[in-house]
Amino acid sequence: MMTCKEIVTNLDKYIVGQAKAKRAVAIALRNRYRRSKLPKVLSDIITPKNIILKGPTGVGKTEIARRLAKLVNAPFIKVEATKYTEVGYVGRDVESMVRDLVEASVRIVKAEQTEKIKDKASVVVDKKITDILYPLKKANKPEDIDTELFRQNFYENYQKGYYNKDQIDIDVREQPKQVNLLDGVGAEINIGQIMGGFIKAPRKMKRMTVERAREILLEEECDRLIDPDNLNKEAIFRAEQEGIIFIDEFDKIAAKKNNTQDVSREGVQRDILPIVEGSVVNTKYGVVHTDYILFIAAGAFHISSVSDLIPELQGRFPIQVELNSLDKEDFKKILTIPENAITTQYQQLLKVDNVNIEFTPDAIDTIAELAYEENETNKNIGARRLQTIMEALLEDISFNASDNNPIVDVKIDKPFVVNTMKDLIRTHDFKKYVL
């Protein structure tokens, strides 16, 4: 388990600034490790300290939570608070967020267990495919070729992937239709699972490439080798002990006092409260206790405030961190420092079509200034503004690029940016004289 400083260092690779928010989530994650080392008598009474991230859109709230979960491969889901409605209204019930978290946990555990048995399953699958493919190839072999030599060459060519595009007929299991009844009112009844328990899943002959057949048969063989009971048990444990639920647009369910326009807002808060406090949720994989799930709520809180939430819910989110709006220097760092910097993304994309792009420092400075001014004069959408500007800046290059063209080197400097974005620059120059 990483220390708090190591967690922040890893977050710094992808998110610029927001040191307070990074410290808060790092401490919350490290506390989980500390709790796991305590005697059960103590660990049972220590619950996570949930967090509210306050700040405008596009400053990194979601990315911080998502990257935090990826660091430790923890089950993670992002939900929108506005999708939930008070009990008695049409819409999703709040317990569905826990069921979604368990689904995410099942995918993680299944991927881990599949990786462990993949080699064993591959042996069985390769035998099935070669038993089908070899007779077809043997029937078409020239008579003057020795059978033993042909067989040896066949298996070598199969391992090298020479037959991946060949068509074969295989017997595959048909997936039952997944129909959830009563989803959204606190219960799930999966017709596919119920019928699957009594009726064997039908199988059907299908023609497909060797490559595709191997994928399907490998998935079936791995499913056969994995113990579903152990899978579900481990998935529920991971969801309970390591799960992270990120609730976005949390400010939208905070109703101001004496505001009767939306009577269900407070009702949604009261429905979320027991989930955050710790309750039992029934899922198709088993019973899940929510006591130790880490909840990270986020919202702009520019119209409402955290104090507009019901007191009980405020108390379950003791840590409140305000994220800063992005300035010009932040935009420059976003364009250059992160491993997934937007400039790097466009460079790699266009390299596919033989276009090598180089961004000069003065171009980066100009793009950052444009993004900052556009956010200041229009709606502030944070780092997403860079996406808008970069798309407009590279539109002609992206449209005309093709992998059939020779390699072209393009330098993006300040004159290029000024010439391409002259309409936007002219708009900002004009606004200086508007009273």
N, C-alpha and C positions, 0 to 999 in steps of 0.2 A: 504494500500500500504506500502511495506517495505521501510525502509530507505536504503541509499547506503551501510552502514555498515552491515545491516541485509542481503542485497542481496549478498554481498561478503562472509559473513559467510555461507550462504546456498551454494554458489558455492564451497567453500572450502571443503564441504562434499564429493564432487565428483571429483574436479580437484586440482591437486597438483601444487603449485607455481603460476607463471604467474600473480603476483599481479597487474601489470600495466594494463593488459588486463581486469582483473576483475573490477578494478576501473573504467575503461573507459565505459564498458557496463553497470555497475551499475548506473553511472551518467546518461547515455543515457536513461535508463529505468525510473529512478526517475524523470527526466525532463519531461517525458510524464505525470506523475502524477501532477507535478507542472503546466504544461501547461493546464491540465484539470480544474484546479481551477481558472484560469484567466478569465476575461471577454472575450466574443467571439471576440470583436474587436481586442484584443491583441493575443488571441490564434490562430486566423486565419493567423497571419503573422509570427508565430514562427514555424519553421520546424525542424525536427530531424537533429542532427549532425551525419552524417553517419561515419562509422568506417572502417578502413583497418587494418586487423591483419596480420602482417608479421612474418613468422617463418617456420622452416622446418616441414615436415609432422610428425604427431604423437605427437605433443606437447600440444594439447588441444584446437585448434582454433574452430573446429566444436562443440566440447563438451561444450565449454563455451557458444556459441550461443544457442545451443539446450537446455541446462539446464536453461538458462536465460528465454527462452520462457515458459518452463514448470513451472517455479516459479509462473508465473502470468497467466498460461493457455492461452497464446497469440497464435494466428495463426502463424505457422512457417513452412517454407519450406527451403530445401537446394537444390540448383541447381549448376550445373557445367557450368562455363562460356564458356567452350570449346564446349558445345552442341549447342550453338547459332551461327547462321551465318548471314552475312550481307543480307539485303533485296535484293532479286534477285537470291540468292543461295538456293539450296535445304537444308532444315534443319529446326530447330525450330526457330520461331521468338521470340524476347525478351518479347513480351507482354504475352506469354504463362506462364511466371513466375508469373505474377499477377493473371492470371486465376487459376493457381495451388494454389496460396495463398487463393483465395476465396473458392476453394474446401475444403481446410483445415479448413477454418473458418466455412463453412457450417457444417462440421462434428462435430466441437466443439459445436456449438450452438444447433445442432440437438440432440447431446448426453445430453446436459443440459436440454433441453425441454422435452426429453423423460423421463429423471429421474423424472421430476415433475409430469408427468401424468402416470407413470408406474403402480402405484397402481390402478388407475381408469381403465386402460386398462386391467390389470390382471383379474379383476372381470369379464369383458366381455369375455375374452379368456377362463378362467376356466369354465364358463358356457357353451361355445361352445363345449369344449372338453368333459366335463362330459355328455352333452346331447348325444354325440356320443358313449362314452365309457360305460355309465351306462346300456343301453339296452343290450349291448354285454355281460356284466358281469351278468346281471340279468337273461339272457336266460340260463346261465350255473350254476345258483345257485341251491344248493340242495333243495328239496321240503320241508324238515322239518325245514328250517331256516325261521324265521319270516321276512316278506318283509320289514317292517319298520326298524327292527334291521339291516338287510342287507344293506339297503340304508344308514343308519347312519354310518355303518362301511366302506362302500364304499367311502363316502366323506372324512372320516378321513384318510383312506389309500391313497386316491388321494393327499391330502394335504401333507402327509408324503413322497410322491414320490414313493410309492410301485409299481405304474403302469407305471413308466417312460419308461420301455423297451417294453411295450406292443405295438403292431402294430394297427394303425387305419387309415382309409381313410378320408382325409380332402380335401376340395375345396380350392385351393390356386391360387393366381394370378400369371400368368406367366410374367416374366420380359421381356420387349421389348429389342431387341438388340440395344446396344448403338453404333451408327455409326456416327462419327464426320467427316463432310465434311469441307474442306478448313481449317482444323486445321493446324496451322503453317504458315499461311499467313495473320494473323490478324483477323480471323473471325472463328466462330464456328456455325455449323448447326447440331443439334442433331436430327437425324431422329426419334429416339425413342420418344423424347419429342414432336415433331411435330405431329406424328401419334397418340400419346397418348392423345393429345388435342381433336382429332376428333373421334377416335375410342376407345371404352372402352377396357381396357386391358383384354385379354381372360383369362378364369379361367379353371383349370383342376384338376380332382381328382387324388390325389397321396397318396400312402401308405407310412407311416413312423412311427417312434416311437412317443409315447406321448410326450417325452421330446423335440424332434425335432419339432413336430407340435406346441408345445407351443411357441417355439422361433419364428417360422414363423408367427403364428397368432398374437403374441404380437407385432412383428415389423409392421405388416399390420395395427393393431388397433392403434398403436402409430402414424403411418403415417396419419391415418384418422383423429385423434384428433388434430394433429399439423397443425396450419395455415401456409401454404407455403409462403404466402406473408410476414407475420411477420418474419418467419424464414429467408427468403432471405434478408429482410431489415436489420435485426440484424446482419446477417453474413457479409454483405457488410460494415456495420458500424464498426464491429470488425476488419475486414481486413484493412480498411482505417486508423483507429485510433490506433490499437494495433498490426498490422501485422509486422512480422520480416522476411525479405528475406535474406538468407545467400548465398552469391555467392562465391563458392569455385573456385580454380584455376584461380583467377583473374589475376595472373601474366602471364598466357598463352595467354592473348589477348593484352598484352603490347608489341608492336613491337619496336625493337631498330631502331634508326634512320638509314636511308639509307639501310634498310633491305627490299627487295622486294620479299622475299620467300613466304610470306603469305599476300597477299594484302587485305584480308578480315578482318584482326585483327582490324585495325583502324575503319573499317566499323561497326564491332560489338560494339566497344566502342561508336560510334556515335549513334547507335541504342539504346544502354542502357541508354545513357545520358538523353533523355527526360523522360524516366520512373523514373529515380532517381530524376530529377529536379522537376517532378510533371506534370503528364499528365492524360488523361482520357482514360480508357481501357474498351471496351465493353465485357461483359461476359454474359453467359446464365442466370445469376442470376440478372443482372442489370449493370448499369454503375459504375465503380470504379475509384475514384480519388487517385492517388499515392502520393500526396504531403506529407502525414504524415506517410507513411510507413518507418520503420527503415531498412536501408540497411547495412549489415555487409559483407564486402568483405574480402577474405583471399587468401593468396598465399605464396609460399616460397620466391619468388623474389630473387632467387640465380643467375639467368641468366640475367633477366631484373630487372628493378627497378621501383618504383612508379613514378619516374620522366619521365619514358618512356610512361606513359599514356598520352592521349591528355590533355592539360591544363584544358579544361572545365570539364572533368570528375574528375581530381584531385581536383578541387575546390569543387566538391560535396561530397568529402570524406575528410573533414578537420581534422579528428582525425586519426592519424597513430600510431599504437602501435606495437613494435617489441617484439615477444615472444622468450624466451630463450630456447636454447637446453637443454635437460635433462642430468643431471650428475648422478653419482652413488647414491648420497643422495636422489635425486628426485625419482629414481627408488625404493629405499627402502621405501620411503613414499607411493608411488603408490601401492606397494605390501601390505601395512598394514593399511594405514589411511582411504582411501575413504570407504563409505558405500557399494559401489559396487566393492571393491578391488578384483583383479583377484584371489588372494589366497582364499578369501571367496567364490567366485563363484565355484572354483573347489572343495572346501570342501563340499558345498551344493550339487553339482552334484554327487559326489561319495558317499555321505551319502545315496543316494537313493539305491545304490547297497551294502549297509552295510559296507562301508569302511570309517573309521574315520581318517582323515589326520590331522597331526599336523606339522606346519612349525616352526622350531627352529630359533632363531635370527641369528645364524651363517649361516643357509641355506639361509635366506632372504638376508644376506650380500653377499653371494657367487653368488646368482642369479642376484642380482643388478649389481655386478661387471662384470659378464659375459655379461649382456645386454649392459652395457656401453661400454665395450671393443669391442663387436661385432658392435655396431653402429659407433665406432671410426675407426675401420679397414675396415668395409664394408660400404654399403649404410646406412645412418642415417634415420631410420624409426621411431624414437622416442619410445613412449611407446608400440607401436605395436610389438617391439622386444620381449617384455615380453611374449606375446602370443606364439611366436615361441618357446621360451625356455621352457615355462611351458608345452606346448604340448609334446615336446620331453622328458621332465623330467618325466612326468606322463603317458607316452604312455603305458608302460607295465601294470601299475596298472589299467588304464582305460580299457584296452583290456581284462584283466582277471577278472575284477570285475563283479559280478552278484548278483541280489537280492535273488538268491537261496542259496548263500553261507552264512556261519555264519558271525557275526560281526567281523571285523578285524580292529585293530588299527595300523596305519602306521605312523612312525615318519620320516619326511623329515629333515635330518640334513646335515651338510656340507659334511661328507664322502659320504652320499647318492648322493648328487648333483655332487660331484667330480667324483664318480665312474660312474654315469649315463651319465654325459656330458664330459667324459674324451677325446673323440675325438675333441670336440670343444676347450677344454682347451689346448690340445696338439698343436692345430693349432695356438693358440695365443702365446704359449711359443716359438714355432718355429719362429714366425714372429719377435720376439725380436732380432733375430740374422741376419735378412735379412737387407742388406744395401740398 
